[in-house]
Amino acid sequence: MANEHARHLRREQTEAEAKLWSRLRRDALGHSFRRQHPIGPYIVDFVCLDLKLVIEADGGQHNEIRAAHDAKRTAWLEERGYEVIRFWNPDILRNIDGVLETILDVLEKRR
C-alpha cells in the first residue's frame, strides 16, 4: 500500500518537488537520493539513505494540524538516526542554488 501511494506521489509531484528532484537525481550532489520513498509508516519527499538525510518540500497547506503531524513524523525519523531538513516550496522555486548549498552543507556534516 505504501509503495503504491509513493508511486502516486511521484506522478503528482509539485513544481517545487520537480525542480528539486531535477537537481538531486543521478547523484548530482555526489550522493544517491530517492524521491517519495517509504520509511516505516511515512513517505518522505527525498532521502539520501546512505547518510540518513531526509529533505521535505513543504507547501502552503501547512496549518496547526499539519505542523503537529510533521513534528511527530520528524521525531520518529530522528529517533531512527535520520536528519530532516525542510524547505518551503517558494524558497525552492526562487532560490534553488541556496537550497542546494544548504543540502550540501548538511551532507558534508553527516559524512
Biopython code that builds the backbone (N, CA, C, O; Angstrom):
import numpy as np
from Bio.PDB.StructureBuilder import StructureBuilder

atoms = [
    (1, "MET", "N", (0.817, -1.190, 0.000)),
    (1, "MET", "CA", (0.000, 0.000, 0.000)),
    (1, "MET", "C", (0.868, 1.266, 0.000)),
    (1, "MET", "O", (0.602, 2.195, -0.763)),
    (2, "ALA", "N", (1.905, 1.309, 0.850)),
    (2, "ALA", "CA", (2.779, 2.484, 0.903)),
    (2, "ALA", "C", (3.505, 2.671, -0.426)),
    (2, "ALA", "O", (3.652, 3.798, -0.898)),
    (3, "ASN", "N", (3.961, 1.573, -1.031)),
    (3, "ASN", "CA", (4.662, 1.680, -2.311)),
    (3, "ASN", "C", (3.746, 2.217, -3.402)),
    (3, "ASN", "O", (4.171, 3.005, -4.247)),
    (4, "GLU", "N", (2.490, 1.789, -3.378)),
    (4, "GLU", "CA", (1.508, 2.276, -4.344)),
    (4, "GLU", "C", (1.277, 3.780, -4.159)),
    (4, "GLU", "O", (1.235, 4.539, -5.128)),
    (5, "HIS", "N", (1.131, 4.190, -2.909)),
    (5, "HIS", "CA", (0.926, 5.610, -2.613)),
    (5, "HIS", "C", (2.167, 6.424, -3.004)),
    (5, "HIS", "O", (2.042, 7.536, -3.517)),
    (6, "ALA", "N", (3.345, 5.881, -2.766)),
    (6, "ALA", "CA", (4.588, 6.564, -3.140)),
    (6, "ALA", "C", (4.657, 6.753, -4.657)),
    (6, "ALA", "O", (5.071, 7.813, -5.126)),
    (7, "ARG", "N", (4.257, 5.741, -5.425)),
    (7, "ARG", "CA", (4.236, 5.867, -6.888)),
    (7, "ARG", "C", (3.290, 6.983, -7.319)),
    (7, "ARG", "O", (3.605, 7.767, -8.214)),
    (8, "HIS", "N", (2.126, 7.046, -6.671)),
    (8, "HIS", "CA", (1.157, 8.105, -6.976)),
    (8, "HIS", "C", (1.768, 9.483, -6.695)),
    (8, "HIS", "O", (1.630, 10.398, -7.507)),
    (9, "LEU", "N", (2.438, 9.633, -5.553)),
    (9, "LEU", "CA", (3.046, 10.914, -5.201)),
    (9, "LEU", "C", (4.145, 11.309, -6.188)),
    (9, "LEU", "O", (4.310, 12.491, -6.490)),
    (10, "ARG", "N", (4.896, 10.325, -6.692)),
    (10, "ARG", "CA", (5.930, 10.630, -7.681)),
    (10, "ARG", "C", (5.304, 11.168, -8.967)),
    (10, "ARG", "O", (5.852, 12.070, -9.601)),
    (11, "ARG", "N", (4.155, 10.610, -9.347)),
    (11, "ARG", "CA", (3.468, 11.074, -10.559)),
    (11, "ARG", "C", (2.834, 12.445, -10.369)),
    (11, "ARG", "O", (2.704, 13.204, -11.329)),
    (12, "GLU", "N", (2.439, 12.771, -9.140)),
    (12, "GLU", "CA", (1.709, 14.008, -8.848)),
    (12, "GLU", "C", (2.573, 15.033, -8.112)),
    (12, "GLU", "O", (2.060, 15.788, -7.287)),
    (13, "GLN", "N", (3.854, 15.070, -8.393)),
    (13, "GLN", "CA", (4.748, 15.960, -7.657)),
    (13, "GLN", "C", (4.438, 17.433, -7.941)),
    (13, "GLN", "O", (3.918, 17.788, -8.999)),
    (14, "THR", "N", (4.769, 18.263, -6.976)),
    (14, "THR", "CA", (4.585, 19.704, -7.129)),
    (14, "THR", "C", (5.685, 20.266, -8.023)),
    (14, "THR", "O", (6.675, 19.590, -8.305)),
    (15, "GLU", "N", (5.505, 21.490, -8.459)),
    (15, "GLU", "CA", (6.524, 22.150, -9.271)),
    (15, "GLU", "C", (7.845, 22.252, -8.503)),
    (15, "GLU", "O", (8.918, 22.043, -9.069)),
    (16, "ALA", "N", (7.758, 22.571, -7.217)),
    (16, "ALA", "CA", (8.968, 22.680, -6.394)),
    (16, "ALA", "C", (9.654, 21.324, -6.246)),
    (16, "ALA", "O", (10.879, 21.237, -6.336)),
    (17, "GLU", "N", (8.874, 20.263, -6.018)),
    (17, "GLU", "CA", (9.460, 18.926, -5.906)),
    (17, "GLU", "C", (10.151, 18.538, -7.209)),
    (17, "GLU", "O", (11.244, 17.971, -7.187)),
    (18, "ALA", "N", (9.520, 18.841, -8.345)),
    (18, "ALA", "CA", (10.115, 18.511, -9.643)),
    (18, "ALA", "C", (11.431, 19.268, -9.844)),
    (18, "ALA", "O", (12.410, 18.707, -10.334)),
    (19, "LYS", "N", (11.441, 20.534, -9.465)),
    (19, "LYS", "CA", (12.660, 21.340, -9.622)),
    (19, "LYS", "C", (13.784, 20.807, -8.741)),
    (19, "LYS", "O", (14.923, 20.679, -9.190)),
    (20, "LEU", "N", (13.462, 20.495, -7.486)),
    (20, "LEU", "CA", (14.487, 19.971, -6.583)),
    (20, "LEU", "C", (14.961, 18.600, -7.051)),
    (20, "LEU", "O", (16.160, 18.322, -7.028)),
    (21, "TRP", "N", (14.042, 17.744, -7.472)),
    (21, "TRP", "CA", (14.417, 16.405, -7.937)),
    (21, "TRP", "C", (15.342, 16.495, -9.154)),
    (21, "TRP", "O", (16.277, 15.704, -9.279)),
    (22, "SER", "N", (15.090, 17.443, -10.041)),
    (22, "SER", "CA", (15.944, 17.571, -11.229)),
    (22, "SER", "C", (17.389, 17.892, -10.847)),
    (22, "SER", "O", (18.312, 17.618, -11.614)),
    (23, "ARG", "N", (17.584, 18.470, -9.667)),
    (23, "ARG", "CA", (18.930, 18.814, -9.203)),
    (23, "ARG", "C", (19.527, 17.745, -8.276)),
    (23, "ARG", "O", (20.738, 17.731, -8.055)),
    (24, "LEU", "N", (18.695, 16.857, -7.737)),
    (24, "LEU", "CA", (19.188, 15.808, -6.833)),
    (24, "LEU", "C", (19.440, 14.483, -7.549)),
    (24, "LEU", "O", (20.278, 13.691, -7.120)),
    (25, "ARG", "N", (18.730, 14.249, -8.616)),
    (25, "ARG", "CA", (18.778, 12.931, -9.256)),
    (25, "ARG", "C", (20.134, 12.640, -9.882)),
    (25, "ARG", "O", (20.950, 13.536, -10.096)),
    (26, "ARG", "N", (20.345, 11.379, -10.165)),
    (26, "ARG", "CA", (21.574, 10.892, -10.813)),
    (26, "ARG", "C", (22.849, 11.313, -10.087)),
    (26, "ARG", "O", (23.848, 11.670, -10.712)),
    (27, "ASP", "N", (22.794, 11.265, -8.757)),
    (27, "ASP", "CA", (23.976, 11.555, -7.932)),
    (27, "ASP", "C", (24.581, 12.933, -8.220)),
    (27, "ASP", "O", (25.794, 13.113, -8.111)),
    (28, "ALA", "N", (23.747, 13.890, -8.583)),
    (28, "ALA", "CA", (24.232, 15.222, -8.968)),
    (28, "ALA", "C", (25.003, 15.917, -7.847)),
    (28, "ALA", "O", (25.885, 16.732, -8.120)),
    (29, "LEU", "N", (24.685, 15.608, -6.596)),
    (29, "LEU", "CA", (25.397, 16.214, -5.465)),
    (29, "LEU", "C", (26.432, 15.257, -4.876)),
    (29, "LEU", "O", (26.955, 15.488, -3.786)),
    (30, "GLY", "N", (26.719, 14.191, -5.604)),
    (30, "GLY", "CA", (27.699, 13.225, -5.131)),
    (30, "GLY", "C", (27.116, 12.146, -4.238)),
    (30, "GLY", "O", (27.852, 11.328, -3.686)),
    (31, "HIS", "N", (25.803, 12.139, -4.093)),
    (31, "HIS", "CA", (25.112, 11.139, -3.279)),
    (31, "HIS", "C", (23.834, 10.719, -3.981)),
    (31, "HIS", "O", (23.232, 11.494, -4.724)),
    (32, "SER", "N", (23.435, 9.495, -3.737)),
    (32, "SER", "CA", (22.216, 8.966, -4.332)),
    (32, "SER", "C", (21.001, 9.354, -3.488)),
    (32, "SER", "O", (20.998, 9.176, -2.270)),
    (33, "PHE", "N", (19.975, 9.881, -4.144)),
    (33, "PHE", "CA", (18.720, 10.235, -3.486)),
    (33, "PHE", "C", (17.578, 9.434, -4.090)),
    (33, "PHE", "O", (17.609, 9.047, -5.258)),
    (34, "ARG", "N", (16.582, 9.200, -3.271)),
    (34, "ARG", "CA", (15.319, 8.621, -3.729)),
    (34, "ARG", "C", (14.233, 9.642, -3.450)),
    (34, "ARG", "O", (14.357, 10.455, -2.534)),
    (35, "ARG", "N", (13.161, 9.601, -4.243)),
    (35, "ARG", "CA", (12.057, 10.532, -4.002)),
    (35, "ARG", "C", (10.787, 9.773, -3.655)),
    (35, "ARG", "O", (10.568, 8.652, -4.115)),
    (36, "GLN", "N", (9.950, 10.408, -2.829)),
    (36, "GLN", "CA", (8.702, 9.805, -2.362)),
    (36, "GLN", "C", (8.968, 8.364, -1.926)),
    (36, "GLN", "O", (8.402, 7.410, -2.461)),
    (37, "HIS", "N", (9.836, 8.247, -0.951)),
    (37, "HIS", "CA", (10.333, 6.942, -0.507)),
    (37, "HIS", "C", (9.729, 6.561, 0.847)),
    (37, "HIS", "O", (9.789, 7.348, 1.791)),
    (38, "PRO", "N", (9.145, 5.357, 0.949)),
    (38, "PRO", "CA", (8.594, 4.913, 2.240)),
    (38, "PRO", "C", (9.702, 4.622, 3.255)),
    (38, "PRO", "O", (10.677, 3.933, 2.954)),
    (39, "ILE", "N", (9.529, 5.161, 4.456)),
    (39, "ILE", "CA", (10.381, 4.834, 5.604)),
    (39, "ILE", "C", (9.425, 4.572, 6.756)),
    (39, "ILE", "O", (8.782, 5.493, 7.259)),
    (40, "GLY", "N", (9.334, 3.323, 7.169)),
    (40, "GLY", "CA", (8.373, 2.975, 8.219)),
    (40, "GLY", "C", (6.975, 3.371, 7.783)),
    (40, "GLY", "O", (6.568, 3.065, 6.663)),
    (41, "PRO", "N", (6.230, 4.050, 8.655)),
    (41, "PRO", "CA", (4.848, 4.411, 8.320)),
    (41, "PRO", "C", (4.739, 5.683, 7.470)),
    (41, "PRO", "O", (3.630, 6.119, 7.163)),
    (42, "TYR", "N", (5.857, 6.276, 7.090)),
    (42, "TYR", "CA", (5.844, 7.566, 6.397)),
    (42, "TYR", "C", (6.421, 7.458, 4.988)),
    (42, "TYR", "O", (7.190, 6.546, 4.682)),
    (43, "ILE", "N", (6.036, 8.402, 4.147)),
    (43, "ILE", "CA", (6.646, 8.552, 2.829)),
    (43, "ILE", "C", (7.306, 9.924, 2.827)),
    (43, "ILE", "O", (6.638, 10.947, 2.972)),
    (44, "VAL", "N", (8.625, 9.931, 2.660)),
    (44, "VAL", "CA", (9.363, 11.194, 2.687)),
    (44, "VAL", "C", (9.543, 11.702, 1.255)),
    (44, "VAL", "O", (9.573, 10.915, 0.309)),
    (45, "ASP", "N", (9.662, 13.017, 1.109)),
    (45, "ASP", "CA", (9.807, 13.598, -0.227)),
    (45, "ASP", "C", (11.097, 13.136, -0.890)),
    (45, "ASP", "O", (11.077, 12.645, -2.019)),
    (46, "PHE", "N", (12.219, 13.290, -0.193)),
    (46, "PHE", "CA", (13.525, 12.891, -0.725)),
    (46, "PHE", "C", (14.358, 12.325, 0.418)),
    (46, "PHE", "O", (14.252, 12.775, 1.559)),
    (47, "VAL", "N", (15.191, 11.328, 0.098)),
    (47, "VAL", "CA", (16.061, 10.771, 1.129)),
    (47, "VAL", "C", (17.374, 10.310, 0.506)),
    (47, "VAL", "O", (17.398, 9.707, -0.567)),
    (48, "CYS", "N", (18.457, 10.608, 1.204)),
    (48, "CYS", "CA", (19.759, 10.023, 0.918)),
    (48, "CYS", "C", (19.913, 8.921, 1.964)),
    (48, "CYS", "O", (20.214, 9.196, 3.125)),
    (49, "LEU", "N", (19.704, 7.680, 1.549)),
    (49, "LEU", "CA", (19.705, 6.568, 2.503)),
    (49, "LEU", "C", (21.079, 6.361, 3.124)),
    (49, "LEU", "O", (21.179, 6.033, 4.307)),
    (50, "ASP", "N", (22.145, 6.548, 2.340)),
    (50, "ASP", "CA", (23.499, 6.324, 2.858)),
    (50, "ASP", "C", (23.817, 7.206, 4.058)),
    (50, "ASP", "O", (24.443, 6.755, 5.018)),
    (51, "LEU", "N", (23.382, 8.472, 4.003)),
    (51, "LEU", "CA", (23.688, 9.412, 5.084)),
    (51, "LEU", "C", (22.474, 9.710, 5.961)),
    (51, "LEU", "O", (22.540, 10.558, 6.851)),
    (52, "LYS", "N", (21.375, 9.016, 5.711)),
    (52, "LYS", "CA", (20.145, 9.165, 6.504)),
    (52, "LYS", "C", (19.704, 10.629, 6.588)),
    (52, "LYS", "O", (19.431, 11.158, 7.666)),
    (53, "LEU", "N", (19.645, 11.261, 5.417)),
    (53, "LEU", "CA", (19.186, 12.640, 5.326)),
    (53, "LEU", "C", (17.855, 12.681, 4.588)),
    (53, "LEU", "O", (17.752, 12.218, 3.452)),
    (54, "VAL", "N", (16.844, 13.233, 5.233)),
    (54, "VAL", "CA", (15.514, 13.405, 4.645)),
    (54, "VAL", "C", (15.333, 14.879, 4.309)),
    (54, "VAL", "O", (15.643, 15.758, 5.115)),
    (55, "ILE", "N", (14.829, 15.133, 3.110)),
    (55, "ILE", "CA", (14.531, 16.500, 2.677)),
    (55, "ILE", "C", (13.040, 16.574, 2.378)),
    (55, "ILE", "O", (12.506, 15.779, 1.604)),
    (56, "GLU", "N", (12.382, 17.536, 3.001)),
    (56, "GLU", "CA", (10.944, 17.728, 2.795)),
    (56, "GLU", "C", (10.704, 19.066, 2.115)),
    (56, "GLU", "O", (11.287, 20.081, 2.495)),
    (57, "ALA", "N", (9.842, 19.060, 1.108)),
    (57, "ALA", "CA", (9.410, 20.277, 0.422)),
    (57, "ALA", "C", (8.005, 20.587, 0.923)),
    (57, "ALA", "O", (7.054, 19.866, 0.623)),
    (58, "ASP", "N", (7.887, 21.654, 1.678)),
    (58, "ASP", "CA", (6.608, 21.994, 2.308)),
    (58, "ASP", "C", (5.876, 23.058, 1.508)),
    (58, "ASP", "O", (6.445, 24.079, 1.123)),
    (59, "GLY", "N", (4.597, 22.790, 1.269)),
    (59, "GLY", "CA", (3.757, 23.729, 0.525)),
    (59, "GLY", "C", (3.002, 24.653, 1.446)),
    (59, "GLY", "O", (3.231, 24.672, 2.655)),
    (60, "GLY", "N", (2.110, 25.414, 0.872)),
    (60, "GLY", "CA", (1.347, 26.397, 1.624)),
    (60, "GLY", "C", (0.195, 25.821, 2.414)),
    (60, "GLY", "O", (-0.506, 26.564, 3.100)),
    (61, "GLN", "N", (-0.024, 24.518, 2.340)),
    (61, "GLN", "CA", (-1.159, 23.903, 3.012)),
    (61, "GLN", "C", (-0.895, 23.628, 4.489)),
    (61, "GLN", "O", (-1.683, 22.939, 5.136)),
    (62, "HIS", "N", (0.185, 24.150, 5.022)),
    (62, "HIS", "CA", (0.524, 23.856, 6.413)),
    (62, "HIS", "C", (-0.336, 24.663, 7.377)),
    (62, "HIS", "O", (-0.521, 25.870, 7.220)),
    (63, "ASN", "N", (-0.848, 23.965, 8.366)),
    (63, "ASN", "CA", (-1.639, 24.570, 9.435)),
    (63, "ASN", "C", (-1.237, 23.886, 10.733)),
    (63, "ASN", "O", (-0.286, 23.104, 10.751)),
    (64, "GLU", "N", (-1.947, 24.171, 11.815)),
    (64, "GLU", "CA", (-1.565, 23.597, 13.117)),
    (64, "GLU", "C", (-1.628, 22.076, 13.114)),
    (64, "GLU", "O", (-0.747, 21.422, 13.672)),
    (65, "ILE", "N", (-2.649, 21.510, 12.498)),
    (65, "ILE", "CA", (-2.774, 20.047, 12.456)),
    (65, "ILE", "C", (-1.614, 19.459, 11.654)),
    (65, "ILE", "O", (-0.994, 18.485, 12.079)),
    (66, "ARG", "N", (-1.325, 20.045, 10.504)),
    (66, "ARG", "CA", (-0.229, 19.565, 9.665)),
    (66, "ARG", "C", (1.112, 19.729, 10.385)),
    (66, "ARG", "O", (1.974, 18.854, 10.310)),
    (67, "ALA", "N", (1.277, 20.847, 11.077)),
    (67, "ALA", "CA", (2.526, 21.093, 11.809)),
    (67, "ALA", "C", (2.724, 20.051, 12.902)),
    (67, "ALA", "O", (3.843, 19.587, 13.121)),
    (68, "ALA", "N", (1.647, 19.679, 13.589)),
    (68, "ALA", "CA", (1.738, 18.650, 14.635)),
    (68, "ALA", "C", (2.105, 17.303, 14.020)),
    (68, "ALA", "O", (2.916, 16.565, 14.580)),
    (69, "HIS", "N", (1.515, 16.983, 12.875)),
    (69, "HIS", "CA", (1.833, 15.730, 12.182)),
    (69, "HIS", "C", (3.300, 15.729, 11.745)),
    (69, "HIS", "O", (3.998, 14.729, 11.905)),
    (70, "ASP", "N", (3.761, 16.853, 11.194)),
    (70, "ASP", "CA", (5.157, 16.954, 10.762)),
    (70, "ASP", "C", (6.118, 16.790, 11.937)),
    (70, "ASP", "O", (7.157, 16.144, 11.802)),
    (71, "ALA", "N", (5.778, 17.370, 13.088)),
    (71, "ALA", "CA", (6.636, 17.258, 14.276)),
    (71, "ALA", "C", (6.721, 15.807, 14.739)),
    (71, "ALA", "O", (7.796, 15.331, 15.103)),
    (72, "LYS", "N", (5.598, 15.110, 14.726)),
    (72, "LYS", "CA", (5.570, 13.689, 15.123)),
    (72, "LYS", "C", (6.407, 12.860, 14.152)),
    (72, "LYS", "O", (7.186, 12.002, 14.565)),
    (73, "ARG", "N", (6.239, 13.121, 12.885)),
    (73, "ARG", "CA", (6.968, 12.397, 11.846)),
    (73, "ARG", "C", (8.471, 12.672, 11.954)),
    (73, "ARG", "O", (9.279, 11.748, 11.862)),
    (74, "THR", "N", (8.842, 13.937, 12.148)),
    (74, "THR", "CA", (10.253, 14.293, 12.296)),
    (74, "THR", "C", (10.857, 13.596, 13.511)),
    (74, "THR", "O", (11.964, 13.063, 13.432)),
    (75, "ALA", "N", (10.146, 13.597, 14.624)),
    (75, "ALA", "CA", (10.639, 12.932, 15.840)),
    (75, "ALA", "C", (10.852, 11.443, 15.581)),
    (75, "ALA", "O", (11.865, 10.880, 15.995)),
    (76, "TRP", "N", (9.904, 10.804, 14.900)),
    (76, "TRP", "CA", (10.005, 9.370, 14.595)),
    (76, "TRP", "C", (11.254, 9.109, 13.752)),
    (76, "TRP", "O", (12.006, 8.175, 14.029)),
    (77, "LEU", "N", (11.473, 9.926, 12.732)),
    (77, "LEU", "CA", (12.636, 9.748, 11.857)),
    (77, "LEU", "C", (13.942, 10.007, 12.606)),
    (77, "LEU", "O", (14.911, 9.265, 12.446)),
    (78, "GLU", "N", (13.966, 11.062, 13.423)),
    (78, "GLU", "CA", (15.180, 11.383, 14.183)),
    (78, "GLU", "C", (15.519, 10.295, 15.192)),
    (78, "GLU", "O", (16.695, 10.026, 15.437)),
    (79, "GLU", "N", (14.510, 9.669, 15.777)),
    (79, "GLU", "CA", (14.755, 8.551, 16.706)),
    (79, "GLU", "C", (15.455, 7.397, 16.003)),
    (79, "GLU", "O", (16.099, 6.573, 16.653)),
    (80, "ARG", "N", (15.337, 7.331, 14.702)),
    (80, "ARG", "CA", (15.948, 6.261, 13.920)),
    (80, "ARG", "C", (17.214, 6.722, 13.196)),
    (80, "ARG", "O", (17.713, 6.039, 12.302)),
    (81, "GLY", "N", (17.722, 7.886, 13.593)),
    (81, "GLY", "CA", (19.000, 8.352, 13.083)),
    (81, "GLY", "C", (18.952, 9.231, 11.850)),
    (81, "GLY", "O", (20.000, 9.602, 11.321)),
    (82, "TYR", "N", (17.764, 9.573, 11.378)),
    (82, "TYR", "CA", (17.647, 10.451, 10.214)),
    (82, "TYR", "C", (17.717, 11.908, 10.646)),
    (82, "TYR", "O", (17.264, 12.268, 11.733)),
    (83, "GLU", "N", (18.283, 12.731, 9.793)),
    (83, "GLU", "CA", (18.183, 14.180, 9.962)),
    (83, "GLU", "C", (17.155, 14.663, 8.943)),
    (83, "GLU", "O", (17.177, 14.242, 7.787)),
    (84, "VAL", "N", (16.268, 15.537, 9.368)),
    (84, "VAL", "CA", (15.210, 16.046, 8.497)),
    (84, "VAL", "C", (15.421, 17.538, 8.294)),
    (84, "VAL", "O", (15.504, 18.302, 9.256)),
    (85, "ILE", "N", (15.506, 17.944, 7.033)),
    (85, "ILE", "CA", (15.544, 19.374, 6.735)),
    (85, "ILE", "C", (14.350, 19.700, 5.844)),
    (85, "ILE", "O", (13.955, 18.912, 4.985)),
    (86, "ARG", "N", (13.789, 20.881, 6.075)),
    (86, "ARG", "CA", (12.578, 21.304, 5.365)),
    (86, "ARG", "C", (12.823, 22.613, 4.633)),
    (86, "ARG", "O", (13.524, 23.503, 5.113)),
    (87, "PHE", "N", (12.220, 22.696, 3.455)),
    (87, "PHE", "CA", (12.254, 23.925, 2.669)),
    (87, "PHE", "C", (10.836, 24.238, 2.219)),
    (87, "PHE", "O", (10.081, 23.338, 1.850)),
    (88, "TRP", "N", (10.479, 25.506, 2.248)),
    (88, "TRP", "CA", (9.192, 25.938, 1.709)),
    (88, "TRP", "C", (9.272, 25.901, 0.190)),
    (88, "TRP", "O", (10.302, 26.244, -0.390)),
    (89, "ASN", "N", (8.192, 25.488, -0.452)),
    (89, "ASN", "CA", (8.162, 25.427, -1.914)),
    (89, "ASN", "C", (8.606, 26.739, -2.565)),
    (89, "ASN", "O", (9.397, 26.697, -3.508)),
    (90, "PRO", "N", (8.127, 27.913, -2.100)),
    (90, "PRO", "CA", (8.576, 29.161, -2.740)),
    (90, "PRO", "C", (10.096, 29.359, -2.663)),
    (90, "PRO", "O", (10.690, 29.924, -3.582)),
    (91, "ASP", "N", (10.726, 28.901, -1.582)),
    (91, "ASP", "CA", (12.185, 29.010, -1.470)),
    (91, "ASP", "C", (12.875, 28.135, -2.510)),
    (91, "ASP", "O", (13.878, 28.536, -3.102)),
    (92, "ILE", "N", (12.335, 26.944, -2.728)),
    (92, "ILE", "CA", (12.899, 26.041, -3.742)),
    (92, "ILE", "C", (12.763, 26.673, -5.124)),
    (92, "ILE", "O", (13.705, 26.654, -5.916)),
    (93, "LEU", "N", (11.600, 27.227, -5.405)),
    (93, "LEU", "CA", (11.347, 27.795, -6.728)),
    (93, "LEU", "C", (12.159, 29.060, -6.990)),
    (93, "LEU", "O", (12.598, 29.290, -8.117)),
    (94, "ARG", "N", (12.362, 29.878, -5.965)),
    (94, "ARG", "CA", (13.039, 31.167, -6.154)),
    (94, "ARG", "C", (14.545, 31.121, -5.896)),
    (94, "ARG", "O", (15.291, 31.955, -6.410)),
    (95, "ASN", "N", (14.993, 30.141, -5.095)),
    (95, "ASN", "CA", (16.396, 30.140, -4.673)),
    (95, "ASN", "C", (16.948, 28.721, -4.627)),
    (95, "ASN", "O", (17.452, 28.281, -3.594)),
    (96, "ILE", "N", (16.856, 28.012, -5.734)),
    (96, "ILE", "CA", (17.292, 26.614, -5.758)),
    (96, "ILE", "C", (18.775, 26.492, -5.422)),
    (96, "ILE", "O", (19.178, 25.524, -4.777)),
    (97, "ASP", "N", (19.592, 27.453, -5.844)),
    (97, "ASP", "CA", (21.029, 27.367, -5.541)),
    (97, "ASP", "C", (21.286, 27.466, -4.041)),
    (97, "ASP", "O", (22.140, 26.752, -3.515)),
    (98, "GLY", "N", (20.564, 28.336, -3.346)),
    (98, "GLY", "CA", (20.694, 28.444, -1.892)),
    (98, "GLY", "C", (20.232, 27.183, -1.189)),
    (98, "GLY", "O", (20.844, 26.752, -0.212)),
    (99, "VAL", "N", (19.145, 26.586, -1.686)),
    (99, "VAL", "CA", (18.640, 25.328, -1.129)),
    (99, "VAL", "C", (19.687, 24.234, -1.299)),
    (99, "VAL", "O", (19.967, 23.487, -0.361)),
    (100, "LEU", "N", (20.264, 24.138, -2.491)),
    (100, "LEU", "CA", (21.280, 23.111, -2.746)),
    (100, "LEU", "C", (22.525, 23.326, -1.894)),
    (100, "LEU", "O", (23.145, 22.362, -1.445)),
    (101, "GLU", "N", (22.888, 24.569, -1.672)),
    (101, "GLU", "CA", (24.036, 24.872, -0.811)),
    (101, "GLU", "C", (23.780, 24.381, 0.617)),
    (101, "GLU", "O", (24.668, 23.810, 1.250)),
    (102, "THR", "N", (22.572, 24.606, 1.115)),
    (102, "THR", "CA", (22.207, 24.119, 2.454)),
    (102, "THR", "C", (22.272, 22.599, 2.502)),
    (102, "THR", "O", (22.802, 22.026, 3.454)),
    (103, "ILE", "N", (21.733, 21.947, 1.477)),
    (103, "ILE", "CA", (21.753, 20.481, 1.425)),
    (103, "ILE", "C", (23.192, 19.976, 1.406)),
    (103, "ILE", "O", (23.526, 19.035, 2.127)),
    (104, "LEU", "N", (24.041, 20.585, 0.596)),
    (104, "LEU", "CA", (25.450, 20.173, 0.537)),
    (104, "LEU", "C", (26.138, 20.336, 1.885)),
    (104, "LEU", "O", (26.925, 19.480, 2.287)),
    (105, "ASP", "N", (25.848, 21.426, 2.587)),
    (105, "ASP", "CA", (26.427, 21.637, 3.924)),
    (105, "ASP", "C", (26.020, 20.517, 4.878)),
    (105, "ASP", "O", (26.852, 20.003, 5.625)),
    (106, "VAL", "N", (24.752, 20.143, 4.854)),
    (106, "VAL", "CA", (24.265, 19.084, 5.745)),
    (106, "VAL", "C", (24.872, 17.743, 5.346)),
    (106, "VAL", "O", (25.263, 16.962, 6.213)),
    (107, "LEU", "N", (24.953, 17.466, 4.052)),
    (107, "LEU", "CA", (25.572, 16.217, 3.594)),
    (107, "LEU", "C", (27.012, 16.121, 4.087)),
    (107, "LEU", "O", (27.446, 15.069, 4.556)),
    (108, "GLU", "N", (27.742, 17.215, 3.978)),
    (108, "GLU", "CA", (29.144, 17.236, 4.413)),
    (108, "GLU", "C", (29.258, 16.937, 5.908)),
    (108, "GLU", "O", (30.149, 16.197, 6.326)),
    (109, "LYS", "N", (28.373, 17.499, 6.703)),
    (109, "LYS", "CA", (28.400, 17.280, 8.158)),
    (109, "LYS", "C", (28.023, 15.850, 8.533)),
    (109, "LYS", "O", (28.442, 15.360, 9.581)),
    (110, "ARG", "N", (27.240, 15.175, 7.693)),
    (110, "ARG", "CA", (26.781, 13.819, 8.019)),
    (110, "ARG", "C", (27.750, 12.745, 7.549)),
    (110, "ARG", "O", (27.553, 11.569, 7.856)),
    (111, "ARG", "N", (28.774, 13.111, 6.826)),
    (111, "ARG", "CA", (29.751, 12.107, 6.346)),
    (111, "ARG", "C", (30.497, 11.492, 7.481)),
    (111, "ARG", "O", (31.352, 10.634, 7.266)),
]
sb = StructureBuilder()
sb.init_structure("model")
sb.init_model(0)
sb.init_chain("A")
sb.init_seg("    ")
for serial, (resi, resn, name, xyz) in enumerate(atoms, 1):
    if name == "N":
        sb.init_residue(resn, " ", resi, " ")
    sb.init_atom(name, np.array(xyz, "f"), 0.0, 1.0, " ", f" {name:<3s}", serial, name[0])
structure = sb.get_structure()
